[in-house]
């Protein structure tokens, strides 16, 4: 799965570091990823880690909300262009330039959703590999799937849906997979009213799909963040309980042996 969104990458790097710091002691000469975990360990306790997980999850949710809203705006705008095109031979060049910009933004939206999905799935993989208590945590996911596999399913479904939409218009996913490919295809389609209408219809349908897909992705992220928070809190509770028991044991009153009494085993 491609990984292109630097914003979600930074957020998820923080999440993975948070998770690793919750239960790992890392050597001083560790690499970049584990070095970040060491830094978190030094400055945060588990209660603060739980708080950071929640804050990072909220930022990701906000990003998904913004992506969804932008997809809705593009969907509405493309519909306006479709109505205009029905009454004209072709859209004027300045207006088609805006269509190209909207459709290129739509391609970027798809990439950002895929990147967030990849990052969240990767965080789940790292946690499962590192912590037995996390990997054994029960979830409400269907068919006992992991979050990692659920994100992969979401990604595959989203890409297959887009590919089917493009195929119905005699286009290929490769033509809209990169900015260069997208712009080249749109320049070719702009030459005729039929080509322009086809591009508008495909873009409108993909935009509508992304609104629905981002809502599903938000649901997955929300569920994962809730589970991660619960896991971290449970880990902290277990550590607090163990610490309390140690303190009780070592601080227990030691009774002195009365003078003249011998220390001897009693069977």
C-alpha positions in Angstrom: 0.0 0.0 0.0 1.5 3.4 -0.9 2.6 5.7 1.8 2.5 9.4 0.8 0.9 11.5 3.5 3.6 13.1 5.7 1.0 14.5 8.2 -0.4 11.2 9.2 3.1 9.7 9.1 4.3 12.1 11.8 1.2 11.4 13.9 1.5 7.6 13.7 5.2 7.8 14.4 4.3 9.4 17.7 1.7 6.7 18.3 4.1 3.9 17.7 6.7 5.6 19.9 4.1 5.9 22.6 3.2 2.3 22.5 6.8 1.1 22.5 7.6 3.4 25.4 4.8 2.0 27.5 6.6 -1.3 28.1 10.1 -1.3 26.6 13.6 -0.5 27.9 15.6 0.4 24.8 19.5 0.3 24.5 21.2 3.7 24.2 22.6 2.7 20.8 19.2 1.7 19.3 18.1 3.0 15.9 15.9 6.0 15.0 12.5 4.4 15.8 13.6 2.9 19.1 15.5 6.0 20.0 12.2 7.9 19.8 10.8 5.3 22.2 13.6 5.9 24.6 12.9 9.6 24.5 9.2 9.0 25.3 10.2 6.7 28.2 12.3 9.4 29.7 9.7 12.2 29.7 6.3 10.5 30.1 4.6 8.2 32.5 1.8 5.9 31.3 -1.0 8.3 32.3 0.6 10.9 30.0 1.0 8.3 27.3 -2.7 7.5 27.4 -3.4 11.3 27.0 -1.0 11.5 24.1 -2.6 8.6 22.3 -6.0 10.3 22.7 -4.6 13.6 21.4 -3.0 12.0 18.3 -6.2 10.0 17.6 -8.2 13.2 17.7 -5.8 14.9 15.2 -6.1 12.0 12.8 -9.9 12.1 13.2 -9.9 15.8 12.4 -7.7 15.2 9.4 -10.2 12.6 8.1 -13.1 15.0 8.7 -11.3 17.7 6.6 -10.6 15.2 3.8 -14.3 14.1 3.8 -15.5 17.7 3.7 -13.2 18.5 0.8 -14.4 15.4 -1.1 -18.0 16.7 -0.5 -17.1 20.1 -1.8 -15.5 18.6 -4.9 -18.5 16.4 -5.5 -20.8 19.4 -5.4 -18.6 21.5 -7.7 -18.3 18.8 -10.3 -22.1 18.4 -10.3 -22.3 22.2 -11.1 -19.9 21.8 -14.0 -21.9 18.8 -15.3 -25.1 20.9 -15.4 -23.2 23.8 -17.2 -21.8 21.4 -19.7 -25.2 20.2 -20.7 -26.0 23.6 -22.0 -22.6 24.3 -23.8 -20.5 22.7 -26.4 -17.5 22.5 -24.1 -16.5 24.2 -20.9 -14.2 27.2 -21.4 -10.5 26.7 -20.8 -10.4 28.7 -17.6 -13.3 26.7 -16.1 -11.8 23.4 -17.3 -8.6 24.4 -15.5 -10.6 24.4 -12.3 -12.0 21.0 -13.1 -8.5 19.7 -13.5 -7.5 21.2 -10.2 -10.5 19.6 -8.4 -9.9 16.2 -9.9 -6.2 16.3 -9.0 -7.2 17.2 -5.5 -9.5 14.2 -5.5 -6.6 12.0 -6.5 -4.6 13.4 -3.5 -7.6 12.7 -1.2 -7.5 9.1 -2.2 -3.7 9.0 -1.5 -4.2 10.5 2.0 -6.8 8.0 3.0 -4.6 5.2 1.8 -1.6 6.6 3.8 -3.6 6.9 7.0 -4.9 3.4 6.6 -1.3 2.1 6.0 0.1 4.0 9.0 -2.7 2.8 11.4 -2.3 -0.8 10.2 1.4 -0.6 10.7 1.0 0.7 14.2 -1.2 -2.3 15.0 1.4 -4.7 13.6 4.2 -3.2 15.7 2.2 -3.4 18.9 1.1 -7.0 18.2 4.7 -8.0 17.6 6.1 -6.3 20.7 3.4 -6.8 23.4 1.6 -10.1 24.1 -0.9 -8.2 26.2 -1.9 -6.1 23.2 -2.0 -9.0 20.7 -4.3 -11.0 22.9 -6.7 -8.1 23.6 -10.3 -8.9 22.5 -12.0 -6.7 20.0 -15.4 -6.4 18.3 -13.9 -6.7 14.8 -15.7 -9.2 12.5 -14.2 -12.7 12.0 -11.6 -12.1 14.7 -9.6 -9.8 12.3 -6.8 -7.6 13.5 -6.9 -3.9 12.9 -4.1 -4.3 10.5 -6.1 -6.8 8.3 -9.2 -4.6 8.6 -7.2 -1.6 7.2 -5.9 -3.7 4.4 -9.4 -4.8 3.5 -10.6 -1.2 3.6 -7.7 -0.2 1.3 -8.3 -3.0 -1.2 -12.0 -2.3 -1.3 -11.5 1.4 -1.9 -9.0 0.9 -4.7 -11.1 -1.8 -6.3 -14.1 0.5 -6.2 -12.2 3.3 -7.9 -10.8 1.0 -10.5 -14.3 -0.3 -11.3 -15.6 3.3 -11.7 -12.7 4.2 -14.0 -13.1 1.0 -16.0 -16.8 1.7 -16.6 -15.7 4.9 -18.3 -13.0 3.1 -20.4 -10.2 4.4 -18.2 -7.6 2.7 -16.1 -6.4 3.2 -12.5 -2.9 3.9 -13.8 -4.2 7.0 -15.6 -5.3 8.5 -12.3 -2.6 7.0 -10.0 -0.1 9.9 -10.3 -0.4 13.7 -10.8 1.3 13.5 -14.1 -0.9 10.7 -15.4 -4.1 12.5 -14.1 -3.2 15.7 -15.8 -2.3 14.0 -19.1 -5.6 12.1 -19.1 -7.6 15.2 -18.4 -5.9 17.3 -21.1 -6.8 14.6 -23.6 -10.4 14.4 -22.4 -10.8 18.2 -22.4 -10.8 18.3 -26.2 -14.4 17.2 -26.6 -17.7 17.7 -24.7 -18.1 13.9 -24.5 -14.6 13.6 -22.9 -15.3 16.4 -20.5 -18.6 15.0 -19.4 -17.0 11.5 -18.9 -14.3 13.1 -16.7 -16.9 15.0 -14.7 -19.1 11.9 -14.2 -16.1 9.7 -13.1 -14.9 12.4 -10.7 -18.3 13.0 -9.2 -18.8 9.3 -8.5 -15.3 8.9 -7.0 -15.8 11.9 -4.8 -19.1 10.4 -3.5 -17.3 7.1 -2.9 -14.6 8.9 -0.9 -17.0 10.6 1.4 -18.5 7.2 2.3 -15.1 5.5 2.5 -13.6 8.2 4.8 -16.5 7.7 7.2 -15.7 4.0 7.4 -12.0 4.8 7.9 -12.9 7.2 10.7 -14.9 4.4 12.4 -11.9 2.1 12.3 -9.5 4.7 13.6 -11.9 5.6 16.4 -12.3 1.9 17.4 -8.5 1.3 17.3 -7.7 4.4 19.4 -10.3 3.4 22.0 -8.7 0.0 22.2 -5.2 1.4 22.5 -6.2 3.7 25.3 -7.9 0.9 27.1 -4.8 -1.3 26.7 -2.5 1.4 28.0 -4.7 2.1 31.0 -4.8 -1.6 31.8 -1.1 -1.9 31.6 -0.7 1.1 34.0 -3.2 -0.4 36.4 -1.3 -3.7 36.5 2.0 -1.9 37.2 0.4 0.3 39.9 -1.0 -2.8 41.6 2.4 -4.6 41.4 4.1 -1.6 42.8 1.6 -1.3 45.7 2.2 -5.0 46.6 6.0 -4.6 46.6 5.7 -1.5 48.8 3.4 -3.4 51.2 5.8 -6.3 51.4 9.0 -4.4 52.0 7.4 -1.9 54.4 5.7 -4.6 56.5 6.5 -4.4 60.2 9.3 -6.7 61.3 8.7 -8.3 64.7 11.7 -8.7 66.9 12.5 -12.0 68.6 12.0 -12.0 72.4 15.2 -12.2 74.4 16.1 -15.8 75.2 13.9 -17.3 72.5 15.8 -19.5 70.1 15.3 -19.3 66.3 14.5 -22.8 65.2 12.3 -24.3 62.5 8.9 -25.5 63.3 7.7 -28.5 61.5 
